[in-house]
Amino acid sequence: MPLNPLDWTGGYFLILFAALISVSFLIAFYLRFNIGSNIAINQKLSPFEIAFLSGGEKRAQETILLKVLASDAAKLSDDGKALSRINTSRFSSDIAGLLYNFRGTAMSKEAFYAEFDGGLEHIKRSLVQKGLLPSSDDMTQYKSIVALVFCLPLMLGGLKIFVGLELHKPVEILTLLMIGSVIGVFALFTTPYSTQSRRETLFKNSTLHSRAMRAPVGSELVLAFALAGPVVLQGTAYAAIVPKPQGDGGSSADGGSGCGSGCGGCGS
């Protein structure tokens, strides 16, 4: 077999290319998984920061709304779509810091969420500074290393396609592998939502507040929701904060009653 891989037959070259690409993806996933892993996790976080780490922007928005409602600073409609009787004087200091330009006494829930877009950016910056979200410098370094890792297999694959076309050889399979690899590389370039430091921090807080997550009491409800999500609001006055999926609940209830009557009929 020739020493130059470009002179190898298609089958052998495909095996080499697949091996190189697989190793490159493994290295890239390892780097992506460990972004921020050297950051200490013993940092005090607000419920809104924990919510952002646990469920993203949506969870953070809903946690802020829950804190407003729990402070009796607003009233949510029964369908969970609008707020009324908004009293900014009752906003707690952490809420006031996120809603510093807030105006209005009644509005839709989505309009209320839009009011603290700037507050969400503040939460993001705080998490970046604490090493719990990757910074722009982290991402630049990560992308540079990933690009170098994939440089060899992609260049080798591109040259083999060129040689194959020159010699009128079939290159369809290699071309598809190249296209898939390039798409995968661009996907790897996106900012990772889950990082090692984030997972460790959430595990630490979940362990520390496990009792509150199971049975929150009073003010613990906000933190429990930030960590565990909508499940902790079931049966409370704040369940409408998170809308139920369409068709959820009614069909299962009907099905349950039908089963019950059917079983009863069989028993009789």
KELO-5574 format. One record per atom (N, C-alpha, C): x, y, z; atom name; residue in three letters. Coordinates in steps of 0.001 Angstrom, whole numbers, plus 500000, padded with zeros to 6 digits. Each point is the difference from the previous one (the first is absolute). Example, Ala and Ser with C-alpha at 12.3 -4.5 7.8 and 13.67 -1.06 7.14 Angstrom:
# KELO-5574
       X       Y       Z  atomo  residuo
  513190  494310  507800      N      ALA
  499110  501190  500000     CA      ALA
  500900  501200  500000      C      ALA
  499650  501050  499280      N      SER
  500820  501190  500060     CA      SER
  499230  501090  500730      C      SER
***
This chain:
# KELO-5574
       X       Y       Z  atomo  residuo
  500854  498796  500000      N      MET
  499146  501204  500000     CA      MET
  500886  501250  500000      C      MET
  499707  500976  499117      N      PRO
  500808  501219  499945     CA      PRO
  499987  500748  501326      C      PRO
  501070  500720  500297      N      LEU
  500071  500787  501224     CA      LEU
  499084  501224  499940      C      LEU
  499786  500535  498815      N      ASN
  499159  501184  499833     CA      ASN
  498531  499586  500026      C      ASN
  499220  500434  501009      N      PRO
  498584  499608  500077     CA      PRO
  499195  500405  498781      C      PRO
  500447  501033  499285      N      LEU
  499262  500440  498820     CA      LEU
  500069  498980  498874      C      LEU
  500968  499077  500089      N      ASP
  500125  498948  498990     CA      ASP
  499282  498721  500398      C      ASP
  499388  499997  501182      N      TRP
  499301  498800  500449     CA      TRP
  498699  499823  499228      C      TRP
  499521  498766  499954      N      THR
  498706  499739  499374     CA      THR
  498892  500566  500881      C      THR
  498808  500148  499401      N      GLY
  498896  500661  500696     CA      GLY
  499649  499394  501343      C      GLY
  499917  498666  500073      N      GLY
  499600  499345  501237     CA      GLY
  500957  500257  501148      C      GLY
  501287  499853  499738      N      TYR
  500999  500218  501046     CA      TYR
  500027  501476  500429      C      TYR
  499856  500888  499026      N      PHE
  500025  501425  500365     CA      PHE
  498778  500369  500845      C      PHE
  498847  499429  499675      N      LEU
  498794  500292  500778     CA      LEU
  500160  499541  501447      C      LEU
  500653  498850  500198      N      ILE
  500245  499523  501362     CA      ILE
  500902  500975  500749      C      ILE
  501063  500457  499324      N      LEU
  500906  500974  500624     CA      LEU
  499269  501300  500322      C      LEU
  499216  500494  499048      N      PHE
  499298  501268  500206     CA      PHE
  498994  499889  501147      C      PHE
  499247  498888  500017      N      ALA
  499010  499814  501068     CA      ALA
  500675  499939  501370      C      ALA
  501170  499350  500064      N      ALA
  500725  499905  501264     CA      ALA
  500484  501375  500456      C      ALA
  500572  500778  499076      N      LEU
  500510  501329  500348     CA      LEU
  498877  500936  500431      C      LEU
  498872  499955  499286      N      ILE
  498869  500866  500337     CA      ILE
  499412  499600  501356      C      ILE
  499916  498696  500263      N      SER
  499453  499536  501276     CA      SER
  500858  500467  501164      C      SER
  501327  499871  499854      N      VAL
  500906  500452  501049     CA      VAL
  499871  501513  500193      C      VAL
  499860  500736  498903      N      SER
  499864  501461  500074     CA      SER
  498735  500395  500748      C      SER
  498898  499317  499731      N      PHE
  498753  500298  500702     CA      PHE
  500102  499655  501483      C      PHE
  500666  498911  500329      N      LEU
  500176  499636  501408     CA      LEU
  500793  501078  500742      C      LEU
  501064  500474  499376      N      ILE
  500807  501066  500616     CA      ILE
  499164  501265  500168      C      ILE
  499239  500350  498952      N      ALA
  499187  501218  500045     CA      ALA
  498929  499918  501082      C      ALA
  499345  498831  500118      N      PHE
  498973  499832  501032     CA      PHE
  500618  500080  501392      C      PHE
  501188  499459  500161      N      TYR
  500680  500088  501293     CA      TYR
  500290  501457  500353      C      TYR
  500498  500768  499037      N      LEU
  500290  501413  500235     CA      LEU
  498725  500772  500319      C      LEU
  498940  499690  499263      N      ARG
  498728  500689  500211     CA      ARG
  499432  499675  501373      C      ARG
  500126  498742  500410      N      PHE
  499466  499549  501288     CA      PHE
  500712  500670  501164      C      PHE
  501274  500320  499818      N      ASN
  500817  500499  501108     CA      ASN
  500241  501507  499969      C      ASN
  499252  500738  499192      N      ILE
  500124  501459  500029     CA      ILE
  499604  500496  501391      C      ILE
  500891  500735  500636      N      GLY
  499708  500556  501319     CA      GLY
  500124  499008  501133      C      GLY
  500592  498817  499754      N      SER
  500041  498969  501043     CA      SER
  500975  500332  501122      C      SER
  500884  500980  499795      N      ASN
  500977  500348  501036     CA      ASN
  499508  501113  500917      C      ASN
  498709  500317  499931      N      ILE
  499432  501080  500805     CA      ILE
  499446  499435  501301      C      ILE
  500294  500665  501109      N      ALA
  499451  499568  501287     CA      ALA
  498481  500156  499994      C      ALA
  499304  499027  500601      N      ILE
  498536  500024  499965     CA      ILE
  499397  500520  501296      C      ILE
  500820  500308  500984      N      ASN
  499482  500484  501280     CA      ASN
  499728  501494  499936      C      ASN
  499046  500378  499169      N      GLN
  499626  501395  499847     CA      GLN
  498511  500141  500297      C      GLN
  499646  501065  500666      N      LYS
  498600  500242  500333     CA      LYS
  499295  500552  498767      C      LYS
  498896  499376  499651      N      LEU
  499240  500397  498825     CA      LEU
  498598  500430  500411      C      LEU
  499435  500943  499256      N      SER
  498610  500388  500225     CA      SER
  499090  498934  499391      C      SER
  498734  499934  500425      N      PRO
  499062  499045  499384     CA      PRO
  499875  500212  498494      C      PRO
  500147  501251  499541      N      PHE
  499867  500280  498574     CA      PHE
  501198  499455  499220      C      PHE
  501187  500077  500589      N      GLU
  501182  499422  499369     CA      GLU
  499897  498481  499952      C      GLU
  499517  499407  501086      N      ILE
  499808  498548  500025     CA      ILE
  498965  499593  498956      C      ILE
  498933  500774  499881      N      ALA
  498967  499701  499009     CA      ALA
  500567  500060  498586      C      ALA
  500847  500984  499735      N      PHE
  500599  500126  498664     CA      PHE
  500870  498789  499702      C      PHE
  500781  499557  500978      N      LEU
  500851  498824  499799     CA      LEU
  499159  498741  499837      C      LEU
  498887  499925  500723      N      SER
  499189  498788  500007     CA      SER
  499106  499885  498778      C      SER
  499388  501113  499587      N      GLY
  499021  499919  498911     CA      GLY
  500102  501083  498956      C      GLY
  501088  500770  500008      N      GLY
  500179  501019  498975     CA      GLY
  499203  501262  500265      C      GLY
  499872  500829  498972      N      GLU
  499337  501298  500142     CA      GLU
  498543  499845  500439      C      GLU
  499309  499005  499442      N      LYS
  498578  499834  500322     CA      LYS
  499809  499720  501487      C      LYS
  500810  499107  500549      N      ARG
  499883  499695  501434     CA      ARG
  500324  501237  500834      C      ARG
  500987  500776  499584      N      ALA
  500344  501211  500739     CA      ALA
  498841  500992  499978      C      ALA
  499356  500163  498845      N      GLN
  498849  500901  499898     CA      GLN
  498880  499551  500936      C      GLN
  499709  498708  499973      N      GLU
  498906  499478  500826     CA      GLU
  500326  500100  501490      C      GLU
  501279  499867  500338      N      THR
  500391  500125  501410     CA      THR
  499845  501436  500485      C      THR
  500364  500950  499160      N      ILE
  499804  501413  500348     CA      ILE
  498513  500292  500191      C      ILE
  499162  499494  499091      N      LEU
  498558  500206  500126     CA      LEU
  499475  499365  501284      C      LEU
  500463  498808  500326      N      LEU
  499580  499342  501236     CA      LEU
  500373  500836  501214      C      LEU
  501193  500577  499992      N      LYS
  500424  500825  501132     CA      LYS
  499104  501241  500122      C      LYS
  499635  500591  498867      N      VAL
  499113  501173  500015     CA      VAL
  498633  499618  500583      C      VAL
  499452  498868  499542      N      LEU
  498691  499575  500485     CA      LEU
  500058  499603  501470      C      LEU
  501077  499317  500401      N      ALA
  500136  499580  501391     CA      ALA
  500172  501187  500937      C      ALA
  500513  501109  499466      N      SER
  500152  501228  500793     CA      SER
  498726  500825  500018      C      SER
  498939  499478  499386      N      ASP
  498710  500699  499911     CA      ASP
  500154  501346  499291      C      ASP
  500921  500016  499016      N      ALA
  500228  501235  499240     CA      ALA
  499219  500008  498694      C      ALA
  499265  498939  499708      N      ALA
  499171  499934  498799     CA      ALA
  499045  498831  500138      C      ALA
  498992  499959  499127      N      LYS
  499029  498906  499988     CA      LYS
  499969  499416  498600      C      LYS
  500048  498681  499911      N      LEU
  499971  499304  498713     CA      LEU
  498584  499530  499722      C      LEU
  499562  500183  498750      N      SER
  498656  499566  499626     CA      SER
  499885  498484  500093      C      SER
  498775  499519  500050      N      ASP
  499770  498564  500163     CA      ASP
  500577  499184  498844      C      ASP
  499996  500580  498795      N      ASP
  500539  499268  498849     CA      ASP
  501517  500166  499880      C      ASP
  500602  500794  500899      N      GLY
  501454  500153  500008     CA      GLY
  500555  500850  498879      C      GLY
  499161  500818  499353      N      LYS
  500461  500763  498836     CA      LYS
  500185  501486  500267      C      LYS
  499505  500521  501103      N      ALA
  500067  501440  500247     CA      ALA
  500233  500285  501472      C      ALA
  500625  501167  500245      N      LEU
  500247  500449  501361     CA      LEU
  499233  501282  500255      C      LEU
  499536  500161  501210      N      SER
  499293  501212  500397     CA      SER
  500447  500398  501397      C      SER
  499581  501188  500411      N      ARG
  500325  500537  501338     CA      ARG
  501497  499898  500301      C      ARG
  500814  500373  498991      N      ILE
  501456  499972  500184     CA      ILE
  500403  501187  500873      C      ILE
  500657  499710  501092      N      ASN
  500406  501023  500962     CA      ASN
  501520  499952  500150      C      ASN
  500686  500896  499309      N      THR
  501468  499978  500002     CA      THR
  500584  500303  501373      C      THR
  499241  500663  500860      N      SER
  500523  500315  501329     CA      SER
  500180  498742  500848      C      SER
  499350  498918  499589      N      ARG
  500115  498745  500733     CA      ARG
  501073  499076  499419      C      ARG
  500659  500455  498927      N      PHE
  501070  499189  499429     CA      PHE
  501137  499879  501013      C      PHE
  500513  498789  500175      N      SER
  501172  499816  500857     CA      SER
  501216  500610  499325      C      SER
  501062  500182  500743      N      SER
  501184  500695  499470     CA      SER
  500610  499256  498813      C      SER
  500012  498658  500045      N      ASP
  500584  499266  498875     CA      ASP
  499150  500124  498745      C      ASP
  498667  500056  500162      N      ILE
  499111  500210  498852     CA      ILE
  500159  501409  499465      C      ILE
  500030  500988  500878      N      ALA
  500126  501395  499581     CA      ALA
  501293  500217  499209      C      ALA
  501059  499267  500363      N      GLY
  501252  500133  499276     CA      GLY
  499927  499485  498579      C      GLY
  499079  499059  499735      N      LEU
  499838  499453  498651     CA      LEU
  498949  500762  499194      C      LEU
  499069  500646  500691      N      LEU
  498910  500705  499323     CA      LEU
  500085  501508  500256      C      LEU
  501222  500517  499833      N      TYR
  500207  501401  500373     CA      TYR
  499291  500986  499084      C      TYR
  499614  499610  498792      N      ASN
  499277  500906  499090     CA      ASN
  498525  499641  499901      C      ASN
  499525  499232  500967      N      PHE
  498641  499478  499904     CA      PHE
  498965  501099  500173      C      PHE
  498986  499941  499135      N      ARG
  498859  500909  500100     CA      ARG
  498736  499215  499692      C      ARG
  498911  500321  500684      N      GLY
  498726  499371  499681     CA      GLY
  499380  499327  501207      C      GLY
  498664  499861  499943      N      THR
  499263  499361  501075     CA      THR
  499251  498761  499522      C      THR
  499892  499826  498677      N      ALA
  499325  498834  499441     CA      ALA
  500560  499739  498606      C      ALA
  500232  498740  499660      N      MET
  500546  499646  498694     CA      MET
  499948  498486  499825      C      MET
  500241  499559  498774      N      SER
  500060  498561  499756     CA      SER
  501268  499427  500625      C      SER
  499991  498698  500199      N      LYS
  501171  499362  500594     CA      LYS
  501216  500129  499094      C      LYS
  499794  499877  498690      N      GLU
  501118  500108  499069     CA      GLU
  500578  501417  499999      C      GLU
  499132  501013  500112      N      ALA
  500485  501384  500077     CA      ALA
  500791  500209  501284      C      ALA
  499560  499362  501073      N      PHE
  500724  500084  501269     CA      PHE
  501386  499383  499861      C      PHE
  500084  498837  499337      N      TYR
  501293  499368  499774     CA      TYR
  500932  500908  499197      C      TYR
  499426  500683  499004      N      ALA
  500823  500876  499156     CA      ALA
  500584  501166  500786      C      ALA
  499352  500353  501120      N      GLU
  500469  501125  500797     CA      GLU
  501364  499743  500632      C      GLU
  500341  498737  500252      N      PHE
  501278  499758  500657     CA      PHE
  500992  499251  499116      C      PHE
  499973  500278  498681      N      ASP
  501047  499476  499118     CA      ASP
  501379  500469  500452      C      ASP
  500066  501274  500409      N      GLY
  501271  500524  500502     CA      GLY
  500434  499302  501267      C      GLY
  499024  499617  500836      N      GLY
  500312  499266  501221     CA      GLY
  500570  498630  499705      C      GLY
  499500  499342  498948      N      LEU
  500539  498700  499603     CA      LEU
  501447  500117  499542      C      LEU
  500298  501082  499279      N      GLU
  501387  500219  499579     CA      GLU
  500905  500197  501209      C      GLU
  499481  500660  501020      N      HIS
  500764  500182  501236     CA      HIS
  500279  498643  500654      C      HIS
  498997  499124  499999      N      ILE
  500182  498659  500570     CA      ILE
  501052  499235  499208      C      ILE
  499935  500082  498679      N      LYS
  500988  499313  499155     CA      LYS
  501411  500481  500305      C      LYS
  500169  501321  500076      N      ARG
  501335  500549  500265     CA      ARG
  500519  499536  501357      C      ARG
  499108  499967  500985      N      SER
  500403  499552  501324     CA      SER
  500463  498544  499968      C      SER
  499285  499155  499268      N      LEU
  500368  498584  499912     CA      LEU
  501301  499801  499230      C      LEU
  500228  500837  498995      N      VAL
  501264  499934  499258     CA      VAL
  501156  500391  500914      C      VAL
  499805  501065  500776      N      GLN
  501053  500455  500913     CA      GLN
  500314  498947  501062      C      GLN
  498995  499223  500378      N      LYS
  500205  498952  500996     CA      LYS
  500509  498701  499383      C      LYS
  500174  499987  498684      N      GLY
  500526  498821  499327     CA      GLY
  498988  498908  499764      C      GLY
  498715  500303  500142      N      LEU
  498961  498991  499852     CA      LEU
  499398  499979  498605      C      LEU
  500265  501015  499217      N      LEU
  499706  500013  498572     CA      LEU
  501288  500366  499278      C      LEU
  500264  499424  498828      N      PRO
  501257  500304  499298     CA      PRO
  500046  501454  499532      C      PRO
  501138  500632  500188      N      SER
  500193  501372  499543     CA      SER
  500371  499999  498523      C      SER
  500046  501181  499403      N      SER
  500397  500112  498591     CA      SER
  501436  499527  499807      C      SER
  500863  500265  500979      N      ASP
  501395  499529  499912     CA      ASP
  500060  498472  500070      C      ASP
  499177  499409  500887      N      ASP
  499935  498544  500085     CA      ASP
  499586  499399  498656      C      ASP
  498978  500601  499383      N      MET
  499492  499467  498742     CA      MET
  500997  500196  498864      C      MET
  500712  501133  499986      N      THR
  501003  500228  498957     CA      THR
  501110  498959  500091      C      THR
  500468  499748  501215      N      GLN
  501045  498991  500195     CA      GLN
  499492  498608  499615      C      GLN
  498805  499685  500418      N      TYR
  499408  498693  499696     CA      TYR
  499846  499807  498488      C      TYR
  499471  501018  499298      N      LYS
  499801  499888  498553     CA      LYS
  501322  499859  499262      C      LYS
  501017  500700  500476      N      SER
  501319  499917  499354     CA      SER
  500573  498586  500105      C      SER
  499873  499400  501181      N      ILE
  500521  498641  500190     CA      ILE
  499206  499005  499170      C      ILE
  498669  500143  499995      N      VAL
  499159  499092  499215     CA      VAL
  500340  500109  498514      C      VAL
  500203  501219  499511      N      ALA
  500358  500190  498586     CA      ALA
  501311  499294  499674      C      ALA
  500967  500092  500906      N      LEU
  501281  499327  499775     CA      LEU
  499839  498487  500015      C      LEU
  499163  499499  500892      N      VAL
  499794  498553  500109     CA      VAL
  499419  499431  498701      C      VAL
  499064  500739  499398      N      PHE
  499347  499508  498781     CA      PHE
  500751  500370  498726      C      PHE
  501043  500785  500133      N      CYS
  500712  500481  498816     CA      CYS
  500552  498840  499164      C      CYS
  500693  499048  500645      N      LEU
  500635  498897  499273     CA      LEU
  498991  499124  499270      C      LEU
  498984  499425  500679      N      PRO
  499082  499113  499270     CA      PRO
  499213  500704  498903      C      PRO
  499581  501252  500235      N      LEU
  499221  500702  498984     CA      LEU
  500863  500374  498793      C      LEU
  501227  500429  500252      N      MET
  500894  500287  498881     CA      MET
  500322  498730  499226      C      MET
  500243  498918  500713      N      LEU
  500302  498730  499345     CA      LEU
  498811  499519  499171      C      LEU
  498797  500115  500564      N      GLY
  498805  499615  499262     CA      GLY
  499778  500858  498776      C      GLY
  500219  501311  500137      N      GLY
  499837  500889  498857     CA      GLY
  500978  499683  498879      C      GLY
  501254  499713  500360      N      LEU
  501003  499653  498978     CA      LEU
  499642  498686  499318      C      LEU
  499504  499029  500758      N      LYS
  499627  498717  499411     CA      LYS
  498845  500158  499033      C      LYS
  499046  500859  500322      N      ILE
  498890  500264  499074     CA      ILE
  500536  500622  498715      C      ILE
  500917  500945  500130      N      PHE
  500587  500645  498823     CA      PHE
  500727  498976  499135      C      PHE
  500807  499123  500642      N      VAL
  500729  498975  499251     CA      VAL
  499025  499035  499333      C      VAL
  498947  499615  500731      N      GLY
  499018  499087  499438     CA      GLY
  499293  500576  498786      C      GLY
  499655  501273  500061      N      LEU
  499355  500648  498859     CA      LEU
  500943  500078  498804      C      LEU
  501259  500276  500277      N      GLU
  500993  500060  498912     CA      GLU
  500147  498643  499312      C      GLU
  499911  498916  500773      N      LEU
  500177  498651  499451     CA      LEU
  498664  499356  499631      C      LEU
  498904  500779  500109      N      HIS
  498652  499520  499661     CA      HIS
  499605  498791  500854      C      HIS
  500318  500080  501294      N      LYS
  499637  498960  500953     CA      LYS
  498756  500429  500774      C      LYS
  499197  499049  500489      N      PRO
  498813  500375  500793     CA      PRO
  500404  500580  501356      C      PRO
  499426  501141  500323      N      VAL
  500334  500669  501275     CA      VAL
  498741  500381  500775      C      VAL
  498868  499394  499635      N      GLU
  498733  500403  500624     CA      GLU
  499992  499746  501508      C      GLU
  500440  498819  500427      N      ILE
  499962  499668  501435     CA      ILE
  500908  500935  500789      C      ILE
  501213  500228  499484      N      LEU
  500922  500900  500696     CA      LEU
  499440  501414  500038      C      LEU
  499350  500428  498933      N      THR
  499414  501350  499973     CA      THR
  498914  500133  501058      C      THR
  499145  498985  500136      N      LEU
  498952  500035  501023     CA      LEU
  500598  500037  501405      C      LEU
  501061  499204  500216      N      LEU
  500671  500016  501302     CA      LEU
  500610  501371  500284      C      LEU
  500556  500619  498977      N      MET
  500586  501334  500175     CA      MET
  498927  501024  500352      C      MET
  498872  499950  499283      N      ILE
  498911  500952  500267     CA      ILE
  499473  499819  501424      C      ILE
  499789  498737  500399      N      GLY
  499532  499739  501356     CA      GLY
  500995  500470  501051      C      GLY
  501288  499816  499728      N      SER
  501033  500425  500950     CA      SER
  500028  501515  500142      C      SER
  499884  500705  498878      N      VAL
  500017  501466  500043     CA      VAL
  498793  500529  500776      C      VAL
  498822  499387  499769      N      ILE
  498803  500407  500751     CA      ILE
  500215  499757  501492      C      ILE
  500612  498856  500335      N      GLY
  500281  499688  501396     CA      GLY
  500952  500999  500637      C      GLY
  501008  500453  499247      N      VAL
  500956  500974  500514     CA      VAL
  499298  501323  500300      C      VAL
  499141  500442  499083      N      PHE
  499266  501248  500243     CA      PHE
  499080  499873  501214      C      PHE
  499423  498812  500201      N      ALA
  499166  499783  501190     CA      ALA
  500850  500082  501269      C      ALA
  501214  499503  499934      N      LEU
  500899  500060  501154     CA      LEU
  500423  501432  500321      C      LEU
  499944  500875  499009      N      PHE
  500405  501390  500209     CA      PHE
  498966  500801  500781      C      PHE
  498788  499459  500150      N      THR
  498982  500725  500770     CA      THR
  500367  499980  501482      C      THR
  499528  501007  500725      N      THR
  500293  500084  501427     CA      THR
  499292  498882  500744      C      THR
  500717  499183  500747      N      PRO
  499363  498876  500699     CA      PRO
  499122  500486  501141      C      PRO
  498816  499414  500094      N      TYR
  499111  500342  501110     CA      TYR
  500467  499323  501283      C      TYR
  500448  498759  499870      N      SER
  500418  499234  501171     CA      SER
  501517  499914  500066      C      SER
  500579  500442  501102      N      THR
  501441  499915  500211     CA      THR
  500265  499257  501307      C      THR
  501234  499610  500183      N      GLN
  500360  499248  501204     CA      GLN
  499713  500801  501274      C      GLN
  500381  501271  499996      N      SER
  499779  500831  501188     CA      SER
  498510  500187  500273      C      SER
  499202  500114  498940      N      ARG
  498554  500140  500179     CA      ARG
  499410  498743  500620      C      ARG
  500376  498846  499492      N      ARG
  499476  498746  500542     CA      ARG
  500395  499816  501460      C      ARG
  501240  500315  500331      N      GLU
  500454  499843  501380     CA      GLU
  499260  500954  500933      C      GLU
  499776  501227  499535      N      THR
  499311  500990  500820     CA      THR
  498553  499601  500241      C      THR
  499309  499543  498954      N      LEU
  498611  499576  500165     CA      LEU
  499898  498769  500901      C      LEU
  500935  499078  499870      N      PHE
  499991  498814  500868     CA      PHE
  500186  500410  501457      C      PHE
  500927  500915  500245      N      LYS
  500258  500469  501363     CA      LYS
  498762  500664  500586      C      LYS
  499358  500874  499223      N      ASN
  498817  500697  500504     CA      ASN
  498808  499062  500151      C      ASN
  499852  499045  499098      N      SER
  498904  499038  500112     CA      SER
  500161  499139  501245      C      SER
  501235  499629  500290      N      THR
  500264  499203  501202     CA      THR
  499758  500820  501257      C      THR
  500463  501242  499978      N      LEU
  499879  500873  501161     CA      LEU
  498545  500326  500319      C      LEU
  499186  500139  498952      N      HIS
  498602  500413  500192     CA      HIS
  499032  498871  499632      C      HIS
  500420  498772  500174      N      SER
  499165  498861  499610     CA      SER
  498675  499978  500767      C      SER
  500031  500324  501279      N      ARG
  498771  500005  500788     CA      ARG
  499029  501048  499487      C      ARG
  500523  501201  499686      N      ALA
  499133  501069  499493     CA      ALA
  499422  499641  498636      C      ALA
  500740  499258  499189      N      MET
  499491  499603  498692     CA      MET
  498856  498997  500138      C      MET
  500053  499158  501030      N      ARG
  498951  499002  500203     CA      ARG
  498749  500627  500619      C      ARG
  500200  500886  500980      N      ALA
  498858  500588  500709     CA      ALA
  500329  501436  500383      C      ALA
  499944  500930  499028      N      PRO
  500361  501385  500296     CA      PRO
  499010  500660  500954      C      PRO
  500536  500816  500881      N      VAL
  499173  500713  500982     CA      VAL
  500258  501490  499845      C      VAL
  498933  500774  499857      N      GLY
  500106  501450  499952     CA      GLY
  500927  500495  498898      C      GLY
  501001  500775  500387      N      SER
  500909  500619  499032     CA      SER
  500880  498980  499275      C      SER
  500046  498762  500467      N      GLU
  500799  498965  499342     CA      GLU
  499449  499640  498633      C      GLU
  498742  500362  499742      N      LEU
  499358  499622  498741     CA      LEU
  500741  500574  498794      C      LEU
  500493  501225  500115      N      VAL
  500699  500637  498868     CA      VAL
  501262  499224  499648      C      VAL
  500805  499676  500990      N      LEU
  501231  499253  499758     CA      LEU
  499695  498584  499520      C      LEU
  498983  499369  500572      N      ALA
  499632  498646  499577     CA      ALA
  499572  499993  498534      C      ALA
  499234  501016  499586      N      PHE
  499588  500096  498597     CA      PHE
  501199  500239  499095      C      PHE
  500929  500847  500451      N      ALA
  501194  500272  499203     CA      ALA
  500778  498720  499716      C      ALA
  500051  499098  500975      N      LEU
  500757  498758  499853     CA      LEU
  499209  498899  499304      C      LEU
  498747  499825  500401      N      ALA
  499237  498831  499561     CA      ALA
  498986  500293  498908      C      ALA
  499610  501260  499835      N      GLY
  499060  500320  498947     CA      GLY
  498539  499888  500399      C      GLY
  499100  499882  499014      N      PRO
  498549  500106  500235     CA      PRO
  499428  498985  500974      C      PRO
  500664  498871  500202      N      VAL
  499423  498957  500847     CA      VAL
  499717  500504  501414      C      VAL
  500816  500931  500496      N      VAL
  499809  500470  501378     CA      VAL
  498817  500961  500125      C      VAL
  499466  500475  498865      N      LEU
  498866  500929  500042     CA      LEU
  498660  499287  499944      C      LEU
  500016  498691  499753      N      GLN
  498744  499265  499918     CA      GLN
  499245  500070  501325      C      GLN
  498730  500380  499892      N      GLY
  499168  500096  501195     CA      GLY
  500143  501300  500756      C      GLY
  500810  500944  499476      N      THR
  500157  501299  500651     CA      THR
  499225  501061  499224      C      THR
  499938  501196  500581      N      ALA
  499297  501105  499338     CA      ALA
  500788  500543  498810      C      ALA
  501216  499524  499788      N      TYR
  500852  500534  498946     CA      TYR
  500166  499032  498827      C      TYR
  499201  498959  499952      N      ALA
  500158  498980  498960     CA      ALA
  499805  500581  498598      C      ALA
  499215  501087  499867      N      ALA
  499716  500575  498683     CA      ALA
  501207  500721  499396      C      ALA
  501060  500175  500777      N      ILE
  501200  500653  499456     CA      ILE
  500534  499229  498807      C      ILE
  499995  498681  500095      N      VAL
  500478  499150  498915     CA      VAL
  498782  499353  499350      C      VAL
  499665  500400  498767      N      PRO
  498807  499445  499360     CA      PRO
  500158  498515  499713      C      PRO
  498899  499262  500158      N      LYS
  500020  498582  499698     CA      LYS
  499978  499790  498489      C      LYS
  500635  498927  499517      N      PRO
  499917  499687  498570     CA      PRO
  498563  499765  499590      C      PRO
  499679  500367  498763      N      GLN
  498633  499823  499520     CA      GLN
  499613  498530  500042      C      GLN
  498808  499735  500500      N      GLY
  499513  498622  500063     CA      GLY
  500441  499256  501235      C      GLY
  500815  500665  500835      N      ASP
  500486  499316  501205     CA      ASP
  498944  500029  501089      C      ASP
  499794  498896  500639      N      GLY
  499114  499964  501162     CA      GLY
  498606  499517  499679      C      GLY
  499310  500694  499043      N      GLY
  498607  499665  499743     CA      GLY
  499818  498609  499452      C      GLY
  500830  499637  498991      N      SER
  499828  498705  499368     CA      SER
  500315  498866  500954      C      SER
  501072  500210  500818      N      SER
  500369  498943  500932     CA      SER
  498929  499804  501061      C      SER
  499383  501119  500411      N      ALA
  498948  499890  501011     CA      ALA
  498807  499233  499446      C      ALA
  499637  500329  498725      N      ASP
  498884  499305  499386     CA      ASP
  500300  498521  499861      C      ASP
  501277  499746  499588      N      GLY
  500400  498612  499812     CA      GLY
  499929  499245  501307      C      GLY
  500435  500692  501096      N      GLY
  499999  499343  501306     CA      GLY
  498598  499659  500442      C      GLY
  499041  500950  499801      N      SER
  498643  499737  500434     CA      SER
  499372  498911  499157      C      SER
  500350  499984  498704      N      GLY
  499446  498966  499124     CA      GLY
  500475  498635  500426      C      GLY
  501311  499920  500365      N      CYS
  500560  498731  500424     CA      CYS
  499321  499522  501283      C      CYS
  499785  501020  500899      N      GLY
  499386  499645  501277     CA      GLY
  498606  499434  499817      C      GLY
  499190  500651  499153      N      SER
  498651  499514  499805     CA      SER
  500000  498675  499277      C      SER
  500972  499861  499077      N      GLY
  500075  498748  499256     CA      GLY
  500367  498867  500915      C      GLY
  501001  500242  500875      N      CYS
  500399  498943  500928     CA      CYS
  498871  499662  500949      C      CYS
  499280  501063  500419      N      GLY
  498880  499750  500910     CA      GLY
  498935  499130  499337      C      GLY
  499780  500281  498700      N      GLY
  499006  499205  499270     CA      GLY
  500398  498553  499902      C      GLY
  501339  499806  499789      N      CYS
  500465  498620  499879     CA      CYS
  499848  499274  501324      C      CYS
  500281  500805  501103      N      GLY
  499918  499365  501318     CA      GLY
  498583  499592  500329      C      GLY
  499029  500842  499554      N      SER
  498631  499655  500301     CA      SER
  499507  498888  499085      C      SER
***
